[in-house]
Amino acid sequence: MSGAGEVSVASAFSGMTRVYPVVFKAACPDCRAGFELSASALRLVVGATHRTTFYSFTCPQCRSAVRKPAGERIVELLTGGGVRALRLHARGTGA
């Protein structure tokens, strides 16, 4: 039994007719092709610094491995769109 103000799962999604997968626009710096990639085609690595935070993919046209820096906003967009992040942890110095 639902209390006042509660929404059932069925009613929450009643207005949805279709869910579209998220796609990301990308370009290859080698062959200059532009294309769209699914979240599963992208790899995101989040390191301790901006130098160790990047995303990568394989160009579907020329098969080149592409690696690009990812600032905070790019990380937010990619993770929000379903790209899984590999988080690197800095090693402690230990005594």
C-alpha positions in Angstrom: 0.0 0.0 0.0 1.4 3.4 -1.0 1.4 6.4 1.3 0.5 9.9 0.3 3.1 11.4 -2.0 4.7 8.1 -3.0 5.0 7.2 -6.6 4.9 3.7 -8.0 7.6 2.6 -10.4 5.1 2.0 -13.1 3.6 5.5 -12.8 7.1 7.1 -12.7 8.0 5.6 -16.1 4.5 5.7 -17.6 5.4 8.7 -19.9 8.5 7.1 -21.3 8.1 5.4 -24.6 11.7 4.7 -25.6 15.1 5.0 -24.0 17.9 6.0 -26.4 21.4 5.0 -25.8 23.9 7.8 -25.1 26.4 8.5 -27.9 29.4 10.7 -27.8 30.8 12.6 -30.8 34.5 12.2 -31.4 37.1 12.7 -34.0 40.3 11.0 -34.9 43.4 13.3 -35.0 45.1 10.9 -37.5 42.6 10.4 -40.2 40.3 13.4 -39.2 37.2 11.2 -39.4 34.3 12.3 -37.2 31.9 9.7 -35.7 29.8 8.7 -32.8 30.8 6.2 -30.1 28.8 4.4 -27.5 29.8 4.4 -23.9 31.2 0.9 -24.2 33.6 2.1 -26.9 35.3 4.6 -24.6 37.7 4.1 -21.8 38.1 6.6 -19.0 41.1 6.7 -16.6 40.9 9.1 -13.7 44.3 9.8 -12.0 45.5 12.0 -9.3 46.4 14.8 -11.7 45.3 16.3 -15.0 48.2 14.5 -16.7 47.0 11.1 -15.5 43.3 11.7 -16.4 42.3 10.9 -19.9 39.9 9.0 -22.1 40.7 6.8 -25.0 39.1 4.9 -27.9 40.0 3.2 -31.1 39.1 5.1 -34.3 36.5 3.0 -36.2 37.9 4.3 -39.5 41.7 3.9 -39.4 41.9 1.8 -36.2 44.4 4.2 -34.5 44.5 4.3 -30.7 43.4 7.8 -29.6 44.1 9.2 -26.2 42.8 12.6 -25.1 43.0 14.6 -21.8 39.9 14.7 -19.7 39.2 17.7 -17.5 36.6 17.6 -14.7 33.7 18.5 -17.1 34.6 15.8 -19.6 34.9 13.2 -16.7 31.4 14.3 -15.6 29.9 14.0 -19.1 31.4 10.6 -19.8 30.5 9.1 -16.4 27.0 10.6 -16.6 26.6 9.0 -20.0 27.6 5.5 -18.8 31.3 5.4 -19.5 33.0 3.3 -16.8 35.9 4.9 -15.1 39.2 3.3 -14.0 40.4 5.2 -11.0 44.1 5.2 -10.3 45.2 5.5 -6.7 48.5 7.1 -5.8 50.8 4.9 -3.7 51.6 6.2 -0.3 55.3 6.7 0.6 55.0 4.4 3.6 57.7 4.5 6.2 
